[in-house]
Amino acid sequence: MYDIQQTLNDQDLRKAATWVIDVVTDSFMDLTEVNSAVTQIVVPADYVTFHQTLFKARALHYAAQLPTHQDAWILHMDEES
């Protein structure tokens, strides 16, 4: 959760007109103390990719399949980023 908070504190992000941070996880995490602008996407337990990927690849694939705004910029980060 430190990475999320660090991103929220970024001055360039604060200057941007609109932004959303979605956290994609395999299981529910309590993110209420982070920021109300952070939303969580929990990958359904029965979700299977074509190549039966697991973990981060599975979560990334699930999130990439969700509809997004046509002008959206997407940055994928994990704990190693």
Protein Blocks (a to p, Z undefined) as FASTA:
>chain_A
ZZmmmmmmpmklmmpmbdcdddddfbdcdfklmomkbccddddfklccfkopahjlmmmm
mmmmpccdfkbccddddfkZZ
